[in-house]
Amino acid sequence: MGLPARKLTYTFADCLTWDESDRIEIIDGEALMMAPPSTQHQEIVLELSTQLHTYLRGKKCRAYIAPFGVRLFEENGDRPEDVDTMVEPDISVICDRDKIDRHGCRGAPDLIIEVLSPSTRRHDRLTKFNLYQQAGVREYWIVDPDV
């Protein structure tokens, strides 16, 4: 479908109206369409998420794979119109079940893993790193398939 009709800024309320098959993040109100991941990227995400799922079995934390919306800065009482940042990390690990709702995660996950792709390398290393740090994500792992 592509990016929604041009607006100056977007919120999570807009995201709720978009086609679920579109992978679009919003950062500070700017909509960013994400390219489909490569086969290698998906294989890495699948392997890591399988290992995490097995390790976390019976523990309080849960692993979620993209597409899974993370509203990093949303607080209790915020309305969808108030939230201008929603990302879709490759893998999110959340230990506080109160952060989980039917739309994904409200607040910072405990661990985020991003697998680098040629189209996201700079974005994941700079923009998302800074966002995750500001939001209080405890651990951020970057997986580089080229290393």
Disulfide bonds with the S-S distance in Angstrom:
Cys61-Cys95 1.86
